Each structure stands twice: as C-alpha cells, then as structure tokens.
Amino acid sequence: MSILFANFIMGIARVLEIGLNLYMFIVIAYAILSWVSPDPYNPIVRLIRQVTEPVIYRVRRLIPTNFGGIDFAPLIVVLAIYFLQIFVVQTLFQVARQI
C-alpha cells in the first residue's frame, strides 16, 4: 500500500514539474513577444497573453515592476516558478522516496 501512495505522490510531483516548466516557457514567450509588435489577432499571441496576463497582472499590482521602461514582472514570475520547482516539487519527490 505504501508503494502505491509513494508512486501517487511521485506522479503528482512529475505532473506538477511538467506543468510548471510549460508555464515558464509560456511566460518567456510572453516576454519575448513584448519586445516586438506581434499581430494582436494571432491566435497563438492571444493564447499566450490570456494564459499569462492574470499572473503577471497580479505581480504588477503587488510589486512595482517597471523600472526605466523595462517590465520585470515576467522575470519575477519565472523566478517564482523556479522557487516552486525547488521547494514544492523536490519536497514531493523526497516525500515519495521516504515512503
């Protein structure tokens, strides 16, 4: 029974790790798109903005992120994702190994 629970926790950690990696790449794509002027009606551009804007908006609301015309909100989001990968995902992996 404990092997099943350990594998369940390992599966959750792996799925969370993949989801965080995917979201980090989407945030990086958002930052790159902010440097150019993409077509706002392009479905990929709209999807990237719809997925990232709620999180980036909250970061901008909590922390002043615009310094000298450069928006650091995507960088803060990427660092938060990296922190979650280290803290939450690695903790889940260690818990699963100890079971």
C-alpha positions in Angstrom: 0.0 0.0 0.0 2.8 2.4 0.8 4.4 1.8 -2.7 1.1 2.9 -4.3 1.0 6.0 -2.2 4.6 6.8 -3.0 4.0 6.3 -6.7 0.9 8.5 -6.5 3.0 11.3 -4.9 5.8 10.8 -7.4 3.2 11.1 -10.2 1.8 14.3 -8.8 5.3 15.8 -8.4 6.1 14.8 -12.0 2.9 16.3 -13.5 3.4 19.5 -11.4 7.0 19.7 -12.6 5.9 19.4 -16.3 3.2 22.0 -15.8 5.5 24.5 -14.2 8.1 24.0 -16.9 5.4 24.5 -19.6 4.1 27.7 -17.9 7.7 29.0 -17.5 8.2 28.7 -21.3 4.9 30.4 -22.0 6.0 33.3 -19.7 9.3 33.5 -21.5 7.4 33.6 -24.9 5.3 36.4 -23.4 8.4 38.4 -22.5 9.9 37.9 -26.0 6.6 38.9 -27.6 6.6 42.1 -25.6 9.9 43.2 -27.3 8.3 43.0 -30.8 5.0 44.1 -32.1 3.1 40.9 -32.9 -0.3 40.8 -34.6 -2.7 41.0 -31.6 -5.3 38.9 -33.5 -2.9 36.0 -34.0 -4.4 33.0 -32.1 -1.1 32.0 -30.6 -0.3 35.5 -29.4 -3.8 35.8 -27.9 -3.4 32.4 -26.1 -0.1 33.4 -24.6 -1.5 36.6 -23.4 -4.7 35.0 -22.0 -2.7 32.4 -20.1 0.0 34.7 -18.7 -1.8 38.0 -18.1 -3.7 37.1 -15.0 -0.5 36.1 -13.1 1.6 38.9 -14.5 -1.2 41.4 -13.7 -1.2 40.3 -10.0 2.6 40.7 -9.8 2.4 44.2 -11.3 -0.3 45.1 -8.8 1.7 43.8 -5.8 5.2 44.9 -6.7 6.3 47.9 -8.8 8.0 46.1 -11.7 8.5 48.9 -14.3 12.0 50.4 -13.9 13.3 52.6 -16.7 10.8 51.4 -19.2 11.7 47.7 -18.6 9.0 45.5 -17.1 10.4 42.9 -14.7 7.1 41.2 -14.0 7.8 38.2 -16.3 11.2 37.7 -14.6 9.6 37.7 -11.2 7.1 35.1 -12.4 9.9 32.9 -13.8 11.8 33.2 -10.5 8.6 32.3 -8.6 8.1 29.2 -10.8 11.7 28.2 -10.3 11.2 28.6 -6.5 8.1 26.4 -6.7 10.0 23.8 -8.6 12.7 23.6 -6.0 10.5 23.9 -2.9 7.3 22.0 -3.8 8.3 19.6 -6.5 11.5 18.5 -4.9 9.8 18.2 -1.5 7.2 15.9 -3.1 9.9 13.8 -4.7 11.7 13.5 -1.3 8.5 12.5 0.5 7.8 9.9 -2.1 11.3 8.4 -1.8 11.0 8.2 2.0 7.7 6.3 2.0 
